Amino acid sequence: MIILILPIMTGCSDETPEVSDIEITQQDREVYSFDNNDSVSTECIAEILSDIYEEAVDTNTLGSLDMMRCMVARLGENGYVAVDSGNQIDMVQAEQALDFCKAVDEKEMDELTIIVVMEMGIRKFDLKTEGGNVNIVRGYYQYDQNGSLQNRSTVSYPADFWQYTEEGYLIFEGSYFSDESYILTLSDTPEHTMLRILPLDEKCREYNRKYILPVGYEQNNLFLCNWSEDDFGDLDFYDLFDRFYPITHSQPVPYMADEDLGVGAVYQIQGELFENVIGAYFNMDRETLRSKTTYLSELVAYEYRPRGFYEAEYPEIAYPEVVSYTENEDGTVTLYINAVYPGGNMSKEFAHITVIRPLSEESFQYVSNEITLPEGDHDIWWHSNRLTEEEWKEVYGGT
């Protein structure tokens, strides 16, 4: 229950929950007034994006990266500062955002509107600064059936935290009053925002989308520990089977946890199937794989226990971002990656170097991974390892 409630409590999600009425909040510390007829009207934005939206609806590509890229580019052509909600597209008119950050640092007066394109709508941030303080009005607008942007919520708050980071991210957060949240937490609702201002090499983005993002950091440790082809270290190949199976078979993993939380499900997966899934992404022999797993030689199968309730992870985690790369003479590619953690206001929670080996247009292998920041032992606190056999027996009592 705690895991399910956390996203509601933290308010860190990209999408603001829909409400029937517009919610305009004020802070007890000081009342901030904003002109409802702001210079950037949503009607104008909807009109600028209308043909892109209609084409996306007709081609069933609404929410796709290409659609959002077109929208961001169109907004930039019309002079607006815009970026996508996942920071996967370079911000347009970024110089305006940099000028605003400079005004904050120099305690000058300035105003800025940033439009964040989402799958089914936009977020619009109206920022005002004076004396080094920043006040924010954030509106969430969703497309209706006619392609018009409808206001689902509007909140205002002062920025309690404001930072432009070395990695090129603008991070700010604040809290606003919400009846629903106050009932649950007896406090204001926090809101974190992290937007990349500086552009990234498009090749970095391509490498990230192809090799790193599909696995990510959720429920696996491929990029969370040190390993190489000479020593696979603490890699959990069961978690990797869960990540790779849907890619190689174009369907979800069929080996599900038991509906009864008190019962631990156990499967025997055909050896050839398990080895083919893992072997598609690693240069390793079957003897090494079997030594890293529980292999049942008499059944020619791998024992497999799916993750259960007791192995769930914190829902708001970091995401990987390739920031540079080196194409090596042996055909491998070295990727330098930062873990971006919006929930913790960190544009680099940790960093790692991952080497991949492209084999063809569609296939490749992971060669190694090395954590470079922080040095020494590091605590990825939101990650949960699978239960060991002893822990599993203790939790489920052998059932």
C-alpha positions in Angstrom: 0.0 0.0 0.0 2.9 2.4 0.8 4.4 1.8 -2.7 1.0 2.6 -4.3 0.5 5.7 -2.3 4.0 7.2 -2.7 3.5 8.6 -6.2 0.4 10.5 -5.0 2.3 11.8 -2.0 5.4 12.9 -3.8 3.8 14.8 -6.7 6.8 13.9 -8.8 5.0 12.5 -11.8 5.1 14.1 -15.2 1.4 14.0 -15.5 -0.7 16.0 -13.0 -3.8 14.1 -11.9 -6.9 15.4 -13.7 -9.5 17.3 -11.7 -12.9 18.5 -12.7 -12.3 22.1 -11.7 -9.3 24.4 -12.3 -7.3 24.4 -9.1 -5.6 27.8 -8.5 -3.7 27.7 -5.2 -2.0 30.3 -3.1 0.8 30.0 -0.5 0.2 31.0 3.1 3.7 32.7 3.2 2.8 35.3 0.6 0.0 35.7 -2.0 1.2 35.8 -5.6 -1.1 37.2 -8.2 -0.8 36.4 -11.9 -2.7 37.8 -14.9 -4.9 35.1 -16.3 -4.6 36.7 -19.7 -0.9 35.8 -19.9 1.1 36.5 -23.0 1.3 32.9 -24.0 -2.3 31.7 -24.6 -3.1 28.0 -24.8 -5.5 28.8 -27.7 -2.6 30.1 -29.7 -0.5 27.1 -28.8 -3.3 24.7 -29.8 -3.7 26.5 -33.1 0.0 26.4 -33.9 0.1 22.6 -33.2 -3.3 21.7 -34.6 -2.1 20.2 -37.9 0.5 18.1 -36.1 -2.0 16.9 -33.6 -4.6 16.0 -36.3 -2.0 14.0 -38.3 -0.9 12.2 -35.2 -4.5 11.2 -34.4 -5.0 10.0 -38.0 -1.8 8.0 -38.0 -2.2 6.7 -34.5 1.2 8.2 -33.5 -0.1 10.5 -30.7 2.5 10.6 -27.9 5.3 9.3 -30.1 8.8 10.7 -29.9 8.5 11.9 -33.5 5.2 13.7 -32.9 6.6 15.5 -29.8 9.8 16.4 -31.7 7.6 18.0 -34.4 5.6 19.9 -31.8 8.7 21.1 -30.0 10.3 22.3 -33.3 7.1 24.1 -34.3 6.9 25.9 -31.0 10.5 27.0 -31.4 9.8 28.3 -34.9 7.2 30.5 -33.4 9.5 31.9 -30.7 8.4 29.8 -27.7 10.8 28.0 -25.3 9.7 24.3 -25.4 11.0 20.9 -24.6 9.5 17.4 -24.1 8.5 16.0 -20.8 11.1 13.2 -20.9 14.0 15.5 -21.8 14.6 13.3 -24.9 14.5 16.3 -27.4 16.7 19.4 -27.4 15.0 22.5 -25.9 14.2 25.1 -28.5 14.8 28.9 -27.9 17.1 27.7 -25.0 18.9 31.0 -24.9 15.7 32.6 -23.4 15.9 30.1 -20.6 19.6 30.7 -20.0 18.9 34.5 -19.9 16.3 33.9 -17.3 18.7 31.8 -15.2 21.2 34.7 -15.4 18.6 37.2 -14.3 17.9 35.0 -11.2 21.6 34.9 -10.4 22.0 38.6 -10.8 18.7 39.3 -8.9 17.2 41.2 -11.8 13.5 41.2 -12.9 12.5 38.9 -15.8 9.7 36.7 -17.0 9.8 33.4 -19.0 7.3 30.9 -20.2 8.4 27.3 -20.8 6.1 24.8 -22.7 6.6 21.1 -21.9 5.1 18.9 -24.6 3.6 15.7 -23.2 1.9 12.6 -24.8 -1.6 13.9 -24.4 -1.2 17.6 -23.7 1.2 20.2 -22.4 2.5 21.7 -19.2 3.0 25.5 -19.2 5.3 27.1 -16.7 5.0 30.9 -16.3 8.1 32.0 -14.3 8.8 35.4 -12.8 11.9 36.5 -10.9 12.7 39.5 -8.8 15.5 39.9 -6.3 16.7 36.4 -6.8 13.3 34.8 -6.0 11.3 32.9 -8.5 7.5 32.5 -8.6 5.9 29.8 -10.7 2.5 29.2 -12.2 2.2 25.7 -13.6 -0.8 24.8 -15.8 -1.6 21.3 -17.1 -3.6 21.2 -20.3 -5.0 18.1 -22.0 -6.3 17.6 -25.5 -10.0 17.0 -25.9 -11.6 15.2 -28.8 -11.6 18.3 -30.9 -7.9 18.9 -30.5 -8.4 21.8 -28.1 -6.2 22.2 -25.0 -8.4 22.1 -21.9 -7.1 23.3 -18.5 -7.0 20.4 -16.0 -5.2 22.1 -13.2 -3.3 25.3 -12.4 -1.1 25.7 -9.3 1.2 28.5 -8.2 4.1 28.4 -5.7 7.4 30.1 -5.0 10.5 28.1 -5.9 11.9 26.8 -2.6 14.8 25.2 -4.7 16.2 26.6 -7.8 19.4 25.4 -9.6 21.0 25.4 -13.0 23.4 22.5 -12.9 26.8 21.8 -14.5 25.1 19.2 -16.6 22.8 21.8 -18.2 19.6 21.1 -16.3 17.2 23.6 -14.8 15.8 22.2 -11.6 13.2 23.8 -9.4 10.7 22.7 -6.8 8.1 24.2 -4.6 4.9 23.2 -2.7 1.3 24.1 -3.1 -1.8 23.4 -1.1 -4.1 20.6 -2.3 -7.2 19.4 -0.4 -6.6 15.8 -1.6 -3.0 15.7 -0.7 -3.5 17.4 2.7 -6.0 14.7 3.7 -3.3 12.1 3.1 -0.1 13.9 4.3 -1.3 16.9 6.4 1.1 19.0 4.4 1.4 20.9 1.1 2.0 19.0 -2.2 5.6 19.1 -3.4 6.3 19.4 -7.1 9.7 18.7 -8.7 10.6 19.9 -12.2 13.8 19.1 -14.1 14.3 20.4 -17.7 17.4 20.0 -19.8 18.4 23.4 -21.3 21.7 22.5 -23.0 21.5 20.4 -26.1 22.9 16.9 -26.5 24.7 15.4 -29.4 22.0 13.5 -31.4 24.3 10.5 -31.6 24.3 10.3 -27.8 20.5 10.3 -27.9 20.4 7.6 -30.5 22.8 5.4 -28.5 20.8 6.0 -25.4 17.5 5.0 -27.1 18.9 1.9 -28.7 21.2 0.4 -26.1 20.5 1.9 -22.6 17.0 3.2 -22.2 15.3 -0.2 -23.1 16.9 -1.7 -20.0 17.2 1.3 -17.8 17.6 1.0 -14.0 14.3 -0.5 -13.0 14.4 -4.0 -11.5 17.8 -5.0 -12.9 21.4 -4.2 -12.1 23.0 -4.3 -15.6 24.1 -0.7 -15.1 24.2 -0.6 -11.3 27.3 -2.8 -10.7 30.8 -3.4 -12.1 31.2 -6.3 -14.5 32.9 -7.4 -17.7 33.1 -10.3 -20.1 36.0 -11.7 -18.0 34.0 -11.4 -14.8 30.3 -11.0 -14.8 30.3 -10.0 -11.2 27.0 -9.7 -9.4 24.8 -9.5 -12.6 21.3 -10.9 -12.0 20.5 -12.8 -15.1 17.0 -13.5 -14.0 16.2 -9.8 -13.9 17.9 -9.5 -17.3 15.8 -12.4 -18.7 12.7 -10.3 -17.6 14.1 -7.3 -19.5 15.2 -9.1 -22.7 12.4 -11.6 -23.1 9.7 -9.0 -24.2 12.2 -7.6 -26.7 13.3 -10.9 -28.2 9.8 -12.4 -28.2 7.6 -9.3 -28.7 5.4 -10.4 -25.8 5.4 -10.0 -21.9 7.2 -12.6 -19.8 4.7 -15.4 -19.2 6.1 -16.5 -15.9 4.1 -14.5 -13.4 4.1 -14.2 -9.6 1.4 -16.0 -7.7 -1.7 -14.0 -7.0 -1.5 -15.1 -3.4 1.2 -12.9 -1.9 2.0 -15.6 0.6 2.9 -18.1 -2.1 6.2 -18.0 -4.0 5.8 -19.1 -7.7 8.6 -21.3 -9.1 9.1 -22.3 -12.7 11.4 -24.4 -14.8 12.3 -22.6 -18.0 13.6 -24.7 -20.9 17.4 -24.4 -21.1 17.5 -23.5 -24.7 14.9 -20.7 -24.3 16.7 -19.1 -21.3 20.1 -19.3 -22.9 18.9 -17.9 -26.2 17.4 -14.8 -24.5 20.5 -14.1 -22.5 22.9 -15.1 -25.3 21.3 -12.5 -27.6 23.0 -9.8 -25.5 26.1 -11.3 -24.0 29.2 -13.1 -25.3 29.3 -15.9 -22.7 29.2 -19.7 -22.8 26.4 -21.7 -21.3 28.6 -23.1 -18.5 29.2 -19.5 -17.2 25.5 -18.7 -17.4 24.6 -21.9 -15.5 27.2 -21.1 -12.8 25.4 -17.8 -12.2 21.9 -19.2 -12.0 20.2 -22.3 -10.7 20.4 -24.9 -13.5 18.6 -28.2 -13.2 20.7 -30.6 -15.3 18.2 -33.5 -14.9 15.4 -31.3 -16.3 17.7 -29.4 -18.8 16.0 -26.3 -17.4 16.6 -23.2 -15.3 14.8 -22.7 -12.0 13.1 -19.3 -12.1 11.3 -17.4 -9.3 9.6 -14.2 -10.5 9.8 -11.1 -8.5 7.1 -10.8 -5.9 5.6 -8.2 -3.6 8.6 -8.3 -1.3 11.0 -7.4 -4.1 9.2 -4.3 -5.3 11.2 -1.1 -5.8 10.6 2.6 -5.1 8.5 3.9 -8.0 10.4 7.1 -8.7 13.9 6.3 -9.9 16.6 7.8 -12.0 16.8 7.4 -15.8 20.0 7.0 -17.9 21.4 9.7 -20.2 24.3 9.2 -22.6 26.4 12.4 -22.5 29.4 11.3 -24.6 30.8 8.3 -26.5 33.9 6.9 -28.1 33.8 4.6 -31.1 36.7 2.2 -30.6 38.9 0.6 -33.2 37.8 -3.0 -32.2 34.2 -2.1 -33.2 33.0 -1.5 -29.7 31.4 1.7 -28.5 32.1 3.2 -25.1 29.2 5.2 -23.6 29.5 7.7 -20.8 26.3 7.9 -18.9 24.8 10.0 -16.2 21.9 8.8 -14.0 19.3 11.7 -13.9 17.1 11.6 -10.8 14.3 14.3 -11.0 12.8 13.1 -7.7 16.0 13.9 -5.9 16.7 17.2 -7.8 19.9 15.6 -9.1 21.1 15.8 -12.7 23.8 13.3 -11.9 23.0 10.9 -9.1 25.7 8.6 -10.3 27.7 8.0 -13.5 28.8 4.8 -15.3 30.7 3.8 -18.4 29.1 1.0 -20.5 30.7 -0.7 -23.5 28.6 -2.2 -26.2 29.5 -4.3 -29.3 27.3 -3.7 -32.3 27.0 -6.8 -34.4 24.5 -5.7 -37.1 21.9 -3.1 -37.5 19.5 -5.0 -35.2 21.8 -7.0 -32.8 24.5 -6.1 -30.3 26.1 -7.3 -27.1 26.8 -5.7 -23.7 30.6 -5.9 -23.0 31.1 -4.2 -19.6 29.9 -1.7 -17.1 31.8 0.4 -14.6 30.5 2.8 -12.0 32.6 5.9 -12.0 30.7 8.2 -9.7 30.7 8.1 -6.7 34.0 6.3 -6.2 34.1 3.2 -4.1 30.9 1.7 -2.5 27.7 3.4 -3.5 24.1 2.9 -2.3 21.5 2.8 -5.0 18.9 3.0 -2.3 15.8 2.6 -4.5 17.0 -0.6 -6.1 15.8 -4.0 -4.6 17.7 -7.2 -5.3 15.8 -10.4 -5.8 15.5 -12.6 -2.7 18.2 -15.1 -2.2 17.2 -18.7 -1.9 17.4 -18.5 1.9 15.4 -15.2 2.0 12.8 -16.7 -0.3 12.3 -19.7 1.9 12.1 -17.5 5.0 9.5 -15.2 3.4 7.4 -18.0 1.8 8.1 -20.8 4.2 9.0 -23.1 1.3 5.5 -22.9 -0.3 
